[in-house]
Amino acid sequence: MSRNNNSWLVRELSFLLLAPFLVLLGVLIYGILFDTWIKDPKFILEFSGYAYGVIIALRFLNWVIKSLSK
């Protein structure tokens, strides 16, 4: 099995793009369920930052678990 070695920067950029997508998906689901639409760009950017922080924390936790299991 060959492993795809992407650069660190490419992975970080993909996670930076994943965070706003997840937030916009949450806004869409919330809007459909409760018929209340959030249109404030500051809200979306702020929660994108929170989502990115959660993604980084989960990646760190995964790294710790992998390093302790060896």
Secondary structure per residue as TSV (DSSP state, phi and psi in degrees):
chain	resnum	aa	ss	phi	psi
A	1	M	-	360.0	125.6
A	2	S	-	-93.9	142.5
A	3	R	-	-104.9	133.9
A	4	N	-	-78.1	115.5
A	5	N	-	-98.2	91.2
A	6	N	-	-81.8	153.5
A	7	S	-	-71.0	160.3
A	8	W	H	-62.0	-38.4
A	9	L	H	-65.8	-39.6
A	10	V	H	-64.6	-41.0
A	11	R	H	-65.7	-42.7
A	12	E	H	-64.9	-39.9
A	13	L	H	-65.3	-36.7
A	14	S	H	-66.3	-37.2
A	15	F	H	-71.3	-34.4
A	16	L	H	-64.5	-33.0
A	17	L	H	-81.0	-25.7
A	18	L	H	-71.7	-36.5
A	19	A	H	-61.6	-50.6
A	20	P	H	-64.4	-32.8
A	21	F	H	-62.6	-43.2
A	22	L	H	-65.1	-38.6
A	23	V	H	-66.7	-44.2
A	24	L	H	-65.0	-34.8
A	25	L	H	-64.8	-41.1
A	26	G	H	-64.5	-39.6
A	27	V	H	-63.9	-40.1
A	28	L	H	-64.6	-46.3
A	29	I	H	-63.8	-42.9
A	30	Y	H	-62.4	-41.1
A	31	G	H	-65.5	-38.7
A	32	I	H	-69.8	-42.8
A	33	L	H	-71.0	-41.4
A	34	F	H	-112.7	1.6
A	35	D	S	53.6	38.2
A	36	T	-	-128.9	119.6
A	37	W	-	-104.2	129.5
A	38	I	-	-94.1	117.0
A	39	K	-	-115.8	4.2
A	40	D	-	-78.8	117.2
A	41	P	H	-63.7	-32.1
A	42	K	H	-64.4	-39.1
A	43	F	H	-61.1	-46.5
A	44	I	H	-65.3	-41.9
A	45	L	H	-66.7	-40.7
A	46	E	H	-63.4	-46.4
A	47	F	H	-75.1	-21.5
A	48	S	H	-66.4	-38.9
A	49	G	H	-63.4	-42.1
A	50	Y	H	-63.0	-43.3
A	51	A	H	-63.4	-39.5
A	52	Y	H	-63.9	-40.5
A	53	G	H	-62.1	-40.6
A	54	V	H	-66.0	-41.3
A	55	I	H	-61.7	-43.8
A	56	I	H	-63.3	-42.4
A	57	A	H	-63.0	-41.7
A	58	L	H	-66.0	-38.3
A	59	R	H	-65.8	-39.8
A	60	F	H	-64.4	-43.3
A	61	L	H	-61.6	-41.7
A	62	N	H	-62.2	-41.3
A	63	W	H	-64.2	-41.5
A	64	V	H	-64.3	-43.6
A	65	I	H	-63.4	-42.6
A	66	K	H	-65.0	-39.5
A	67	S	H	-72.7	-32.7
A	68	L	H	-78.4	-23.5
A	69	S	H	-83.1	-8.9
A	70	K	-	-80.5	360.0
